[in-house]
């Protein structure tokens, strides 16, 4: 399967995204094996800051925004150096079906940072430049990724190579629609063109969601699913619908200003509510499966009290039960996105009652973000001190 367990197993695909002891505990080997999916950290931190901006909690939103922009710049620098120093490894990541979908996190992270520049810093030119870069980069990247999934011999069964990370295709498209919709007013001279381009990504992503989520659901229903099969990216089944909600709530009302598209504005808004309902439906199931995996994977006997109280704490704490991996950020982004999407939908007419939901869900998303950040910090520390795998910080204690 494309994703990989967030648990202790040296033979799992997840270790391909970590710096293992076999790679050597040097910064050079750490840089060479840096997982493209680490841009998911920027995606997650960015959307959580945006969600708290919408919740009018600047004491949380502003520091997170500044921190995220700095982390985005750092990751850009690291991957630029990595590409120059290890071009073959970079190309290998693009060919590797177990890793290449993670490259889409760069597109989504860039658009998320663009939204932050607009909302927090009113930097229209920077946001427009980031959006233009992703508009140019997205089509060739998407077609390449799909082509590599179709072409070639020796492919594993669909049920073995597809997981929630496949839904990054939809998240990528809708992130372009969100930033484009927000830029339509500042870029007044190109407003209609920006709205129509954003609408094309919104519509394409909306339809593709039902195709891709069908494949991902088949992966879950086909055969047994073990606790270590359940990874953070499966949350993107909800997150893709949530960002579709945010895109629709952003672009839909703008159609009333585009000649010829006025009648479609209420249709898009209605479809947006439908996407929100789908995202909402996923949440109880995802929470139950998360709890099941955290309480059973690698646990002998009764789980410790700290795991029972907050199962997601395994992402940041514990030794043998520590369950962090880079893909863990795949669950944080959907949580933050559901908050932001619901708030924006609640700002449209009859949907105001929905605003009560993110008031509580947003704080849960922030808590999961915090424990995941602790896990990331432990992974980075492990690389810097040369103590072993970056994504696996466990010994034998609980």
C-alpha positions in Angstrom: 0.0 0.0 0.0 1.1 3.6 -0.6 0.8 4.7 3.0 2.6 3.0 5.8 2.2 2.3 9.4 2.9 4.9 12.0 4.2 2.1 14.2 7.3 0.2 15.0 8.4 -2.0 12.1 11.7 -1.7 10.4 10.5 -3.6 7.3 7.4 -1.4 6.6 7.2 1.1 3.7 6.9 3.9 6.3 10.6 3.6 7.1 11.4 4.7 3.6 10.3 8.2 4.7 12.5 8.1 7.8 16.2 8.3 8.4 17.0 4.8 9.5 20.2 3.6 11.2 21.2 2.0 7.9 21.3 5.4 6.3 23.8 6.6 8.9 23.1 9.1 11.5 24.5 12.0 9.6 22.9 15.2 8.4 23.8 14.3 4.8 22.0 11.0 5.0 19.1 12.7 6.7 18.8 15.2 4.0 19.1 12.6 1.3 16.2 10.6 2.7 14.0 13.6 3.5 10.4 12.7 2.7 8.5 15.0 0.3 5.5 14.4 2.6 7.0 16.7 5.2 5.3 19.6 3.4 2.3 18.1 5.1 3.6 19.8 8.2 3.3 23.2 6.5 -0.2 22.3 5.2 -1.4 21.3 8.7 0.1 24.2 10.6 -1.1 26.7 8.0 -4.7 25.5 8.0 -4.8 25.4 11.8 -3.7 29.0 11.9 -6.2 30.0 9.3 -9.0 28.1 11.2 -8.1 30.1 14.3 -8.0 33.3 12.3 -11.6 32.5 11.3 -12.4 31.7 14.9 -11.1 35.2 15.8 -8.4 33.8 18.2 -5.4 35.8 17.1 -3.3 34.7 20.1 -3.2 31.3 18.4 -3.5 32.3 14.7 -0.8 34.9 14.4 2.1 32.9 16.0 1.2 29.8 14.1 1.1 31.9 10.8 4.6 33.4 11.4 6.0 30.0 12.5 4.5 28.3 9.4 5.9 30.8 6.9 9.3 30.3 8.5 9.0 26.5 8.3 7.9 26.7 4.7 11.0 28.7 3.8 13.2 26.3 5.7 11.7 23.3 3.9 12.1 25.0 0.5 15.8 25.6 1.3 16.3 22.0 2.5 14.6 20.5 -0.6 16.5 22.8 -2.9 19.8 21.6 -1.4 18.6 18.0 -1.5 17.7 18.3 -5.2 21.1 19.8 -6.0 23.1 17.4 -3.8 21.1 14.2 -4.5 19.3 14.6 -7.9 19.1 10.8 -8.4 17.3 10.3 -5.1 14.9 13.2 -5.9 14.1 11.6 -9.2 13.7 8.2 -7.6 11.1 9.7 -5.2 9.1 10.8 -8.2 9.2 7.3 -9.7 8.5 5.5 -6.4 4.8 4.7 -6.2 5.2 4.4 -2.4 6.4 8.0 -2.1 5.5 10.1 -5.1 2.0 11.2 -4.1 3.7 13.0 -1.2 5.1 15.5 -3.7 1.6 17.0 -4.0 1.9 18.2 -0.4 4.3 20.9 -1.9 1.5 22.3 -4.0 -1.0 22.3 -1.2 1.5 23.8 1.3 2.4 26.5 -1.2 -1.3 27.5 -1.7 -1.9 27.4 2.0 1.0 29.7 2.7 -0.4 31.9 -0.1 -3.7 32.1 1.8 -1.7 33.1 4.9 0.1 35.9 3.1 -3.3 37.2 2.1 -5.1 36.9 5.4 -2.4 37.8 7.8 0.0 40.0 5.9 -2.1 41.4 3.1 0.7 40.5 0.7 -1.3 40.2 -2.5 1.8 40.1 -4.8 3.4 37.2 -2.9 0.1 35.3 -2.8 -0.4 35.8 -6.5 3.1 34.7 -7.3 2.7 31.5 -5.2 -0.7 30.8 -6.9 0.8 31.3 -10.3 3.7 28.9 -9.6 1.3 26.2 -8.4 -1.1 26.8 -11.4 1.9 26.1 -13.7 3.3 23.2 -11.8 0.2 21.3 -11.0 -0.9 20.0 -14.4 2.4 18.4 -15.4 2.9 16.9 -11.9 -0.6 15.4 -11.8 -0.4 13.9 -15.3 3.1 12.5 -14.5 1.8 10.9 -11.3 -1.2 9.3 -12.9 0.9 8.1 -15.9 3.4 6.4 -13.5 0.4 4.6 -11.8 -0.8 3.3 -15.2 2.4 2.6 -17.1 4.9 -0.1 -16.1 5.0 -3.7 -15.2 5.2 -5.3 -11.8 2.6 -3.1 -10.2 1.1 -4.3 -6.9 -2.7 -4.8 -6.6 -4.7 -1.6 -6.2 -5.6 -2.7 -2.7 -1.8 -2.8 -1.8 -0.7 0.5 -3.3 -3.6 2.9 -2.7 -4.4 4.6 0.5 -5.7 8.0 1.6 -2.7 9.8 0.2 -4.2 9.2 -3.3 -6.9 11.8 -2.3 -4.1 14.5 -2.3 -5.1 14.8 -5.9 -8.4 16.4 -4.9 -6.8 18.5 -2.1 -4.3 19.8 -4.6 -7.0 20.9 -7.0 -9.2 22.5 -4.4 -6.2 24.4 -2.8 -5.8 26.1 -6.2 -9.5 27.0 -6.2 -9.3 28.4 -2.6 -6.4 30.7 -3.2 -7.6 31.7 -6.6 -11.0 32.6 -5.2 -9.4 34.8 -2.5 -7.3 36.5 -5.2 -10.2 37.3 -7.5 -11.0 40.6 -5.7 -7.5 41.9 -5.2 -6.6 41.0 -8.8 -9.7 43.0 -10.1 -8.3 43.4 -13.6 -8.2 39.6 -14.0 -11.0 38.8 -11.7 -13.3 36.9 -14.1 -10.4 34.8 -15.5 -9.2 33.9 -12.0 -12.7 32.9 -10.9 -13.3 30.7 -13.9 -9.9 29.0 -13.6 -10.6 28.5 -9.9 -14.1 27.2 -10.7 -12.5 24.7 -13.2 -10.3 23.3 -10.5 -13.2 23.2 -8.0 -15.5 21.3 -10.5 -12.7 18.8 -11.5 -11.8 18.1 -7.9 -15.4 17.7 -6.9 -16.1 15.0 -9.5 -12.7 13.3 -9.0 -13.4 13.0 -5.3 -16.1 10.4 -5.9 -13.9 8.4 -8.2 -10.9 8.4 -5.9 -12.8 7.9 -2.6 -14.4 4.9 -4.2 -11.0 3.3 -4.8 -9.8 4.2 -1.2 -13.0 2.8 0.3 -12.4 -0.4 -1.7 -8.9 -0.6 -0.2 -10.4 -0.5 3.3 -13.1 -3.0 2.5 -11.0 -5.5 0.6 -9.6 -7.9 3.0 -8.5 -7.5 6.6 -7.3 -4.1 7.9 -4.7 -4.4 10.7 -4.1 -1.7 13.2 -0.8 -0.9 11.6 -2.5 -0.5 8.2 -4.4 2.4 9.5 -2.4 5.6 8.8 -3.0 9.4 9.0 -3.6 9.9 5.3 -6.9 8.0 5.5 -8.2 11.1 7.1 -7.9 12.8 3.8 -11.1 11.0 2.8 -12.7 13.6 5.1 -10.2 16.4 4.4 -10.7 16.3 0.6 -14.4 16.9 1.2 -13.7 19.6 3.7 -11.4 21.5 1.4 -14.0 21.1 -1.3 -16.4 22.8 1.1 -13.9 25.7 1.7 -13.4 26.0 -2.1 -17.1 26.1 -2.8 -17.8 28.6 -0.1 -15.0 30.8 -1.4 -15.6 30.6 -5.2 -19.4 29.9 -5.3 -20.6 33.4 -4.1 -18.1 35.0 -6.6 -20.0 33.5 -9.6 -22.7 36.1 -9.1 -20.2 38.7 -10.4 -19.2 36.8 -13.5 -21.4 37.4 -16.5 -23.3 34.3 -17.6 -22.5 32.4 -14.4 -24.9 34.1 -12.1 -27.6 31.3 -12.2 -25.0 28.8 -11.1 -24.0 30.5 -7.9 -26.8 28.9 -5.8 -26.1 25.5 -7.4 -22.5 25.6 -6.3 -23.4 26.7 -2.8 -25.9 23.8 -2.6 -23.2 21.3 -3.8 -20.8 22.8 -1.3 -23.2 22.0 1.6 -23.4 18.4 0.2 -19.6 18.2 0.4 -19.7 19.4 4.0 -22.2 16.7 4.8 -19.9 14.1 3.3 -17.0 15.4 5.4 -19.1 15.4 8.5 -20.2 11.8 7.9 -16.6 10.6 7.8 -15.5 12.1 11.1 -17.1 9.6 13.6 -15.8 6.6 11.6 -12.3 8.1 11.4 -12.2 8.9 15.1 -13.3 5.3 16.0 -10.7 3.8 13.7 -8.0 6.1 15.1 -8.9 5.1 18.6 -8.9 1.4 17.7 -5.5 1.6 16.1 -3.9 3.6 18.9 -5.3 1.3 21.6 -4.3 -1.9 19.9 -1.3 -1.5 17.6 1.8 -2.7 19.4 -0.1 -2.8 22.7 0.3 -5.9 24.8 -2.5 -6.3 27.3 -4.3 -3.2 28.7 -3.2 0.1 27.2 -1.5 2.6 29.6 -3.8 5.2 31.2 -2.3 8.1 29.2 -3.2 6.3 26.0 -6.7 5.6 27.2 -7.2 9.2 28.2 -6.1 10.6 24.8 -5.1 8.0 22.3 -3.5 10.5 19.9 -0.9 11.3 22.6 1.0 8.3 21.1 2.0 10.6 18.2 4.1 12.7 20.5 4.9 10.7 23.7 5.9 7.3 24.9 8.8 5.1 24.0 7.8 1.7 22.7 4.3 3.0 22.0 5.5 6.1 20.3 3.6 6.2 16.9 4.9 9.2 15.0 5.8 9.1 11.3 5.8 11.9 8.7 2.4 10.7 7.4 0.9 11.5 10.8 0.4 15.1 9.5 -2.1 13.6 7.1 -4.7 13.5 9.9 -4.0 17.0 11.2 -4.7 18.9 7.9 -8.2 17.4 7.5 -9.0 18.4 11.1 -8.0 22.0 10.6 -9.6 22.1 7.2 -13.0 20.9 8.5 -12.9 23.8 11.0 -12.0 26.4 8.3 -14.5 25.0 5.7 -17.4 24.8 8.2 -16.8 28.4 9.3 -16.7 29.7 5.7 -19.9 27.8 4.8 -21.5 29.1 8.0 -20.9 32.6 6.7 -23.3 32.0 3.8 -26.9 32.8 4.5 -28.9 29.9 5.9 -25.9 27.9 7.1 -25.1 30.2 10.1 -26.1 27.5 12.6 -23.1 25.4 11.6 -20.7 27.8 13.2 -21.1 26.1 16.6 -19.4 23.0 15.3 -15.9 24.4 14.7 -15.9 26.3 17.9 -15.2 23.0 19.6 -13.6 20.9 16.8 -11.0 23.6 16.2 -9.5 23.1 19.7 -9.4 19.4 19.2 -7.5 19.9 15.9 -5.1 22.2 17.7 -4.4 19.6 20.4 -3.7 16.9 17.8 -1.5 19.3 16.0 0.5 19.9 19.2 1.2 16.3 20.0 2.1 15.6 16.4 4.6 18.6 16.6 6.1 17.0 19.6 6.6 13.8 17.6 8.2 15.8 14.8 10.5 17.5 17.3 11.6 14.1 18.6 12.3 12.9 15.1 14.4 15.9 14.3 16.3 15.6 17.6 17.0 12.0 16.9 18.6 12.8 13.6 20.6 15.7 15.0 22.1 13.7 17.9 22.6 10.6 15.8 20.6 8.4 18.1 18.8 6.4 15.4 15.7 6.5 13.2 14.1 9.9 12.8 10.6 8.6 12.7 10.9 5.9 15.3 11.7 7.1 18.7 10.9 4.1 20.9 12.7 1.7 23.1 11.0 -0.9 25.4 9.2 1.1 27.9 5.7 2.4 27.5 
